[in-house]
Amino acid sequence: MTENEKTSDGRRRGRGRPPGPTARGAEARRRLYEIAIGMIASRGYEAATLRDVASEAGVSVGLIYRYFPSKQAVVLAFYDELSAEYASRSARMPAGRWRERFLHALRTSLGVLGPHRSALAALVPNLVGNAEEGLFARRTAFSRVRVHEVFVHAVLEAEDSPKPELAKALGGLLYLAHLAVILLWLLDTSAGQRATNALIASVERALPAASLVLRFRAVRAFVMGADQAFRDALFEDAPEART
């Protein structure tokens, strides 16, 4: 039995066992994935095709369909990888007040997405307008849940966290604020993303005031109501984000 006949976790396949993923297969999938994402970044989502990816990789079209049955599958794998990396990095969030932790979560997101800005910019029409694989689509809810949880826990575990229900709602609205910043960043054509940096600086200056106005009952009620409405819209099919 050759090394390539081992499964991806290093075990040898038993006689008669159905074939599982191999290290060689994982490597092939990764190469095809990277070529596909690079092609989307350089050509745009519509112009990039799996047939072209197969040609670039020097493999048959049948092989790429074995790993990615559609171009949408590549995009979903892309969202999965980015949101998983973000959740992993954010697990090391430093202690502090909720506004400091929010800014850390926001900047961490930009750090994770930064190397992939071209691909994400090419996907903007899909992110905001595609019912199947866009930012608010049912199929991409898993990615939203991961990122949403980071912002909720940024508030829940802060030194100055409000009561849990309000903390969860505030975290949800901060997640939405983060999405708005990311969208501007993707569309920002100013030198060095100057406009995005200016927006983040403005948000940072406004956050202390936000902490103060949360003391008012009407503001707390607005935060709770707005968060519920947004969760109904964004996480209808993801119960784990609604608790």
PEBEL-V873831 format. One record per backbone hydrogen bond with DSSP energy under -1.0 kcal/mol. CO is the residue of the C=O (numbers start at 1). NH is the residue of the N-H. Records with the same first field share a line. If there is no record, write none. Layout:
# PEBEL-V873831
CO = NH, NH
This chain:
# PEBEL-V873831
2 = 5
3 = 6
7 = 10
11 = 7
14 = 17
21 = 8
22 = 26
23 = 27
24 = 28
25 = 29
26 = 30
27 = 31
28 = 32
29 = 33
30 = 34
31 = 35
32 = 36
33 = 37
34 = 38
35 = 39
36 = 40
37 = 41
38 = 42
39 = 43
40 = 44
44 = 48
49 = 53
50 = 54
51 = 55
52 = 56
53 = 57
54 = 58, 59
60 = 64
61 = 65
63 = 67
64 = 68
71 = 75
72 = 76
73 = 77
74 = 78
75 = 79
76 = 80
77 = 81
78 = 82
79 = 83
80 = 84
81 = 85
82 = 86
83 = 87
84 = 88
85 = 89
86 = 90
89 = 92
90 = 93
96 = 159
97 = 101
98 = 102
99 = 103
100 = 104
101 = 105
102 = 106
103 = 107
104 = 108
105 = 109
106 = 110
107 = 111
108 = 112
109 = 113
110 = 114
113 = 116
114 = 117
116 = 120
117 = 121
118 = 122
121 = 124
123 = 127
124 = 128
125 = 129
126 = 130
127 = 135
130 = 134
134 = 137
138 = 141
140 = 144
141 = 145
142 = 146
143 = 147
144 = 148
145 = 149
146 = 150
147 = 151
148 = 152
149 = 153
150 = 154
151 = 155
152 = 156
153 = 157
155 = 158
158 = 161
163 = 167
164 = 168
165 = 169
166 = 170
167 = 171
168 = 172
169 = 173
170 = 174
171 = 175
172 = 176
173 = 177
174 = 178
175 = 179
176 = 180
177 = 181
178 = 182
179 = 183
180 = 184
181 = 185
182 = 186
183 = 187
184 = 188
190 = 193
193 = 197
194 = 198
195 = 199
196 = 200
197 = 201
198 = 202
199 = 203
200 = 204
201 = 205
202 = 206
203 = 207
206 = 210
207 = 211
208 = 212
209 = 213
210 = 214
212 = 215
213 = 216
216 = 220
217 = 221
218 = 222
219 = 223
220 = 224
221 = 225
222 = 226
223 = 227
224 = 228
225 = 229
226 = 230
227 = 231
228 = 232
229 = 233
230 = 234
231 = 235
235 = 238
238 = 241
239 = 242
